[in-house]
Amino acid sequence: MPLYQIWYNDADQPLVVNTPYRLRDIEIAGEIIRNEHRQNRQSADPAGLTVRELLRVNGLRNVRYTLDESEPVELR
């Protein structure tokens, strides 16, 4: 089971997400939005907004994550 640690908006502590499958970048953005209880203005559907647009619309910045013990990946 993949373990994600997600940092955003310069938070000191990461959002920790443990899923039964690997997440796509758009799903990682959706996890942040759910955690923040935001009413995202657009669907987290890849056919809708891009990851960059979804982050911008929801005021999320400096988003990066690690998968298990991997190097950090930055969402742009």
C-alpha positions as CSV (number, residue, x, y, z in Angstrom):
1,M,0.0,0.0,0.0
2,P,1.6,3.3,-1.1
3,L,2.2,5.9,1.6
4,Y,2.1,9.5,0.4
5,Q,3.4,12.5,2.4
6,I,2.1,15.7,0.8
7,W,3.3,19.2,1.7
8,Y,1.6,22.3,0.5
9,N,1.3,26.0,1.3
10,D,4.6,25.8,3.2
11,A,3.0,23.6,5.9
12,D,5.4,22.2,8.6
13,Q,3.7,18.8,8.7
14,P,2.7,16.8,5.7
15,L,-0.7,15.4,4.9
16,V,-0.3,11.6,5.1
17,V,-2.4,9.5,2.7
18,N,-2.2,5.7,2.6
19,T,-4.0,4.2,-0.4
20,P,-4.4,0.7,-1.8
21,Y,-3.2,2.0,-5.2
22,R,-0.9,4.6,-6.7
23,L,-2.4,8.1,-7.1
24,R,-2.1,10.2,-10.2
25,D,-1.1,13.9,-9.7
26,I,-4.7,15.0,-10.1
27,E,-5.8,12.6,-7.4
28,I,-3.1,14.0,-5.1
29,A,-4.5,17.5,-5.6
30,G,-8.0,16.1,-4.8
31,E,-6.7,14.6,-1.5
32,I,-5.5,18.1,-0.5
33,I,-8.8,19.7,-1.4
34,R,-10.7,17.1,0.6
35,N,-8.4,17.6,3.5
36,E,-8.9,21.4,3.4
37,H,-12.7,20.9,3.0
38,R,-12.6,23.3,0.1
39,Q,-15.5,23.6,-2.4
40,N,-13.3,23.3,-5.5
41,R,-14.9,25.2,-8.3
42,Q,-14.1,22.6,-10.9
43,S,-14.1,18.8,-10.9
44,A,-10.8,17.0,-10.1
45,D,-11.4,15.2,-13.4
46,P,-8.4,15.1,-15.8
47,A,-10.8,15.9,-18.6
48,G,-11.7,19.2,-16.8
49,L,-8.8,21.2,-15.3
50,T,-5.1,20.5,-15.4
51,V,-3.3,19.9,-12.2
52,R,-1.8,23.3,-12.4
53,E,-5.3,24.9,-12.9
54,L,-6.8,22.9,-10.1
55,L,-4.1,24.0,-7.6
56,R,-4.4,27.6,-8.7
57,V,-8.2,27.7,-8.4
58,N,-8.0,26.3,-4.9
59,G,-5.2,28.6,-3.7
60,L,-2.7,25.8,-3.3
61,R,1.0,26.5,-3.7
62,N,4.3,24.8,-3.2
63,V,2.8,21.3,-3.5
64,R,5.2,18.4,-3.3
65,Y,5.0,14.8,-2.2
66,T,6.9,11.7,-1.5
67,L,5.8,8.2,-2.3
68,D,7.0,5.8,0.4
69,E,10.6,6.9,0.8
70,S,11.2,8.4,-2.6
71,E,12.6,11.8,-3.5
72,P,10.1,14.6,-3.4
73,V,8.1,15.3,-6.5
74,E,6.8,18.8,-7.1
75,L,3.4,19.3,-8.6
76,R,3.2,22.1,-11.2
